Amino acid sequence: MFIKSATAKIFLAIVFLSIATVFAADTNLFLSETGEDTLRITLKDAIFMALERNPSFLIQRLEPKIAGTNVSEQLSTYDPKLNIVGNKSKNKTQRFLGSRPDPFELTTDRYQYDVTLSQALPTGTIVSANANVAGTLSSIYQDQFSGGYELTVTQSLLRGFGFGANLANIRHAKRDLEISTAELKSFAENLVADVENAYWTLLLTAQEINIRRRSLELAQRQLKESEERLAVGKLPVLELAAVHAEVATRQEALIDVQSRYEQARLQFLFLLNPEEQVSWSTIPILLDQPFIPKDSLDNIATHEAVALKYRSDLKQAQLMMKMGEIEISRTRNGLLPQLDFFITLSRTSYAKSFKEGLPDLKSPFYDIIMGVNFEFPVLNQRARAQSRRALYSHEQLELAMKNMERLIQRDVRSAYIEVIRSKQQTVATRVTRELQDKKLEAEQEKFRVGKSTNFLVLQAQRDFISSQLDEAQAMVAYLNALINLYVMEGTLLERRGINATEVSN
């Protein structure tokens, strides 16, 4: 029975040794571990590369330009319009004149040329100036030519009067442009935050690979020492099983973190979208290390005030409020009846030749026409519905903006708390790591003199490895918490030295 038990123990130890040997023989399991291309990059360079090359951002960057074309389109409403018309006709008929039994053949040539320049003004005024020349050449009658000038002014007195009603579409278009620019700033802030998070995540996983490898080396060193003690009879064979199991477990952890590194590397390259010749197997070499920023936190009220001033989504809500006010003004004007005043002044000259028939401002022949045009829709249900809808929509926007301000305050306070927590954790994890290091040294020394066991040494190693990981994670968590706070404030671009107005150019 003892022989079978000993044989089983030895067999189990050999199995664990074989598994550990297989794992240890192949630690470069992923492409990037042997990749030849490298990309040496700082965090600042990564941010600007993403802003220049990220496909999603390049797509979003076109939105303000598209919105700008709508502004130009609406401004074209008040572009002057030039209209030139020329026509010529010729006809041949028969006429009976007097008591003559035979008809005369009448040939008539007519032509007319008109040039009209019109301009609509945002006051609800339309000004039109016209110059024309007309002539009639007849085979029987006297040739006749005429020319004239005409000036017509039409002014809306009720509906369509004033800048509020007539500039509504232009102001809408400009607010749309401002909203699009604010959306782009928000998109840029989120992109910068994603790049920074990806940068530190990639760095963290690289550090974890090194920690896991050192952890594996510690376990393998412990295995070697255990084998040496077993060889001289100072350790039972059963002790090897636990060490082999620990080696295999740490090898599994190393494989997992290598996989996570690959995922983080691909995400980082995707955000940056480097030059086409840089392949997916490129290994980013990150030149910056995690650090504690010099600038300290202000009081929470200051951060809230900054957020209420700089948050892009709040600016968009405020711009939507202004658009609502414009719509109220426009629809309120639509409730009025139509009342237009118009006046036309003209002078006409008559002559027997084309040259003498050209328009002449000194001609004694003139026309003056003036009047009003009145239209009153009896029910006007459409305009009333539009006005009510504008009022309800504006009220809805007011409530939404107040709610958004509360959400922003909550977001800022939550992010502020996380920054404080993560900063304190950086100190606590550093102290823990230093103590766990000393504890491991003490346990290893006790094992060498026979006063400890493999279980206690391996446990001390695990605690030390865990403290190293916690320290690295705490530092990156602190940086990510700061990034999130700046995003909640809407100041990330400014804090990174990026001019928000240049982002859309």
Sequence and secondary structure as in RCSB ss.txt:
>XXXX:A:sequence
MFIKSATAKIFLAIVFLSIATVFAADTNLFLSETGEDTLRITLKDAIFMALERNPSFLIQRLEPKIAGTNVSEQL
STYDPKLNIVGNKSKNKTQRFLGSRPDPFELTTDRYQYDVTLSQALPTGTIVSANANVAGTLSSIYQDQFSGGYE
LTVTQSLLRGFGFGANLANIRHAKRDLEISTAELKSFAENLVADVENAYWTLLLTAQEINIRRRSLELAQRQLKE
SEERLAVGKLPVLELAAVHAEVATRQEALIDVQSRYEQARLQFLFLLNPEEQVSWSTIPILLDQPFIPKDSLDNI
ATHEAVALKYRSDLKQAQLMMKMGEIEISRTRNGLLPQLDFFITLSRTSYAKSFKEGLPDLKSPFYDIIMGVNFE
FPVLNQRARAQSRRALYSHEQLELAMKNMERLIQRDVRSAYIEVIRSKQQTVATRVTRELQDKKLEAEQEKFRVG
KSTNFLVLQAQRDFISSQLDEAQAMVAYLNALINLYVMEGTLLERRGINATEVSN
>XXXX:A:secstr
 HHHHHHHHHHHHHHHHHHHHHHHH    SGGGS   EEEE HHHHHHHHHHH HHHHHHHHHHHHHHHHHHHHH
GGGS EEEEEEEEEEEEEEE  TT SS EEEEEEEEEEEEEEEEEETTTEEEEEEEEEEEEEESSS  EEEEEEE
EEEEEESSTT SHHHHTHHHHHHHHHHHHHHHHHHHHHHHHHHHHHHHHHHHHHHHHHHHHHHHHHHHHHHHHHH
HHHHHHTTSS THHHHHHHHHHHHHHHHHHHHHHHHHHHHHHHHHHH   TTS TT EEEE       SS    H
HHHHHHHHHH HHHHHHHHHHHHHHHHHHHHHHHTS EEEEEEEEEEEEEESSTTTTS  TT SEEEEEEEEEEE
  SS HHHHHHHHHHHHHHHHHHHHHHHHHHHHHHHHHHHHHHHHHHHHHHHHHHHHHHHHHHHHHHHHHHHHTT
SS HHHHHHHHHHHHHHHHHHHHHHHHHHHHHHHHHHHHT HHHHTT  HHHHT 
